[in-house]
């Protein structure tokens, strides 16, 4: 086939393809099936519709859309000036796991809140295996740490992150699992700091906490770490 004939054939084929696949003019800006498409957590593809309700508390409510539900396991950190001085909060450090599949399943939800949150403090590796035996959630999806004394960071493996600040807090329920130092650490509402996010996360709630409470007085000078677990509900 000559070059001119080949070009003519390809041009005709492309024109035919465009006329058979183009949307009608009044449909150019419409995305079919949006209303019926199940919204999913991009980290694990777990369905987020119908969205589970944020655990009831005295925290300010949200009007935003649920993006992720993550489990954080790590330490609440404190500094001690000297022996018998009161510990001063110095942020936290935690590994994040996606538990969106579990919180959207009513059966898993009940089991998780009643049994596995406390278990994560006692035997974390066994709890992960029991809860997340065959899902992508069994691998960590990101990290939580503090950039400075008032800026908690949530950095996810997909490149999304949010730098936040505290906008509300309340004591954990009496049913929460504490430690030898007292009740579990508080529940919090965090909001994105201006211009400090990538991925559309605007608000983060720390709920269903376990552990993390520091003793009333330090036993020695230096850094004090206390094990904790919490759920982080992310909205955007």
C-alpha positions, 0 to 999 in steps of 0.5 A: 500500500502506498504511503498516501493510501495508508494515510487516507485509510488511517484518517478515515478510520479515526473519523469513523471511530470519533463519530461512533464513540462521541457523546451527544452534545448535551452529554459532553459534561455529564458523567454517566453512573455517578449516582450509582457508582460506589465511592471507595477508599482509594487506599484499599478500594473498600466501599465507603457508601453508605458512609459509617457514622462518626462515633458519637461524642462531644466533638464538633460535627463535620459536614464533609465526606468521609475519605479514609478510616485509619488505625494508628498504632504507636506511642504518645510522647512526653518529655521529662525535665527531671525526676518527679516533674510532670510529663509534658506532651511532645506529640506522637508517632504511629504507623497507620493501617486502613480499616475502612473495610472493617468499619463499613461492615456492621459485624466487623465494626462491633467486633473491632470496637469491643474487642480488637482496639484493646487487643491492639495494645496487648498483642498488636501483631496477632490483632493485625493478623486476626483483623486484616488477614488477607487485605491490603490493610495488613500493610501500613498505608502511612505514618503519623507524627508531629512536625512541631509541638502543635502540628500533627502530620498524616502522610500516606503512601499514595502521596497524600498528606495533611498538616493539621491543628487541634480545633476540639477535644473531649475526654475518652468515654469511661469504657475506653481502654486506659492503662496503668496511668489512667483513662485513654487519651482524649478524642480530638478534632483536627483541621487542615492548616491553611495551604498544608494538604495534598489529597483533599483531606480537610478534617481528621477525628481521633476517636476510639482511643486506647492507652497513651496516658502518661503518669502523673510524674516522671521517673527520670529525665528525658523522653517518655513514650506510652503505647497507644492505639486510635482510629483516625477518621479523615474527611474532605 
